Amino acid sequence: MALTRDDALALDARDPLASFRERFVIADPELLYLDGNSLGRLPAGTRERLNAAMDEWGSELVTGWHDWIDLPTRVGDALAAGVLGARPGEVLVADSTTVNLYKLACAALDAYSLSAQRALVTDTDNFPTDRYVLEGIAQQRGLQLRLFDSADPLLGPQVSDLEPLLQDGAVALIVLSHVNYRSGAVADMKALTDLARRYDAHIVWDLSHSAGAVPVRLRECGVELAVGCTYKYLNSGPGGTAYLYVAEELQSGLRTPVWGWFGQAQQFEMERPYEPMEGIGRFLAGTPPILGLAAVEAGVAVTAEAGIDAIREKSVAQTELMIALHDEWLAPLGFELGSPRDAARRGSHVALRHEDAWRICRALIERAKVVPDFRGPDSVRLGIAPLYTSFADVWDAMDRLRGLVERGEHRELDATRARVT
Ligand SMILES: Cc1ncc(COP(=O)(O)O)c(C=O)c1O
């Protein structure tokens, strides 16, 4: 039998991370926010950090660059140590995930692809921007894009799905998500990375849905290249600056396709032709967004302080609770689990499939003060952000969802899709 609300409250009382909730701005305590996997909440410390950054701008003006110039690598080092399992000097905070993916994919193709390697690979269920970047590169360079379906869509890409595509030796580059944006399936990063290397192919991993919620061990898994965003579980704010990772031993052999002055060896010797600087900084292009970087720094600090293993432990307990309540309350109402049942294979969100998912999502937001998001064609996606999601939030959100669908309230809404889902 599923837990009662008192059981959920008891879990909150024992939760070692419970006090982190106070570190976030919660403007409306009645609102159950289960969309931190899309846009994280505002950490209270970010306001102070941004105010300080603005004061620096006000008082120091252009001389502030003496300190600001190191921010992309300084924040990168904090991410590397606290979140990504990487070494200092391997992570750079810059640009968007999309742009970083383009930069690393082009850099790897330029450096590594052999003349027979004319193909790029990703899975059909990968996040759209990842597929679009590869489509664009394939068209620009006259390469083939091979899209594959995972045999079990709930589990995402497995070695057995990918290996047949690599056997002809034509694949240069693969792009995979560590955690799938719709189902939440966790990919076996080490096994897939090893597979690619056996066939002389290179993977760029997209960590957007894992970093900050699921342990990422880039060095341990032998990962060469990765990108990800910071506005989800790392709480850097809307449009927060993204990051890229390049294993140290690869850096000197790779060049970004965007040759800008911030990646130049002697940036202020203006007359020189382009020559990339040593280290991860060579993947910079133009002037870094200092206010945005300050927000990333503050967001990453809260996550690092809580510790990724403690965050993961709570996330697993909360997605388990969600699934238990789904089985008891929602399955009889026509819902189906759209995420892996095995916690080890599941990230920090749960997809609940229903033929009327779009209207149910709207009704949750408009009538029940629960914020999920809709992911087509038929998923209500519920995200757990353990730093501020309580067990009672999960219980109450599932209870409100059950009541709303039992009463058929969603059927009173218009089925027209909004621009943002
Ligand atoms: C897996 C994945 N990659 C990339 C992005 C977004 O990339 P960008 O920050 O460039 O918009 C998202 C956004 O949700 C995502 O889920």
The ligand as a MOL file (V3000), in Angstrom:
LIG
                    3D

  0  0  0     0  0            999 V3000
M  V30 BEGIN CTAB
M  V30 COUNTS 16 16 0 0 0
M  V30 BEGIN ATOM
M  V30 1 C 19.2840 17.1930 -23.1830 0
M  V30 2 C 19.2200 18.6620 -23.4490 0
M  V30 3 N 20.1790 19.2540 -24.1750 0
M  V30 4 C 20.1630 20.5860 -24.4210 0
M  V30 5 C 19.1430 21.3670 -23.9200 0
M  V30 6 C 19.0430 22.8300 -24.1880 0
M  V30 7 O 20.1080 23.4050 -24.8170 0
M  V30 8 P 20.2450 25.0020 -24.8000 0
M  V30 9 O 20.6180 25.4120 -23.4270 0
M  V30 10 O 21.2700 25.2780 -25.8200 0
M  V30 11 O 18.9040 25.5700 -25.1630 0
M  V30 12 C 18.1350 20.7990 -23.1510 0
M  V30 13 C 17.0490 21.6560 -22.6160 0
M  V30 14 O 16.1060 21.2550 -22.0250 0
M  V30 15 C 18.1720 19.4180 -22.9020 0
M  V30 16 O 17.2020 18.8340 -22.2030 0
M  V30 END ATOM
M  V30 BEGIN BOND
M  V30 1 1 1 2
M  V30 2 1 2 3
M  V30 3 2 2 15
M  V30 4 2 3 4
M  V30 5 1 4 5
M  V30 6 1 5 6
M  V30 7 2 5 12
M  V30 8 1 6 7
M  V30 9 1 7 8
M  V30 10 2 8 9
M  V30 11 1 8 10
M  V30 12 1 8 11
M  V30 13 1 12 13
M  V30 14 1 12 15
M  V30 15 2 13 14
M  V30 16 1 15 16
M  V30 END BOND
M  V30 END CTAB
M  END
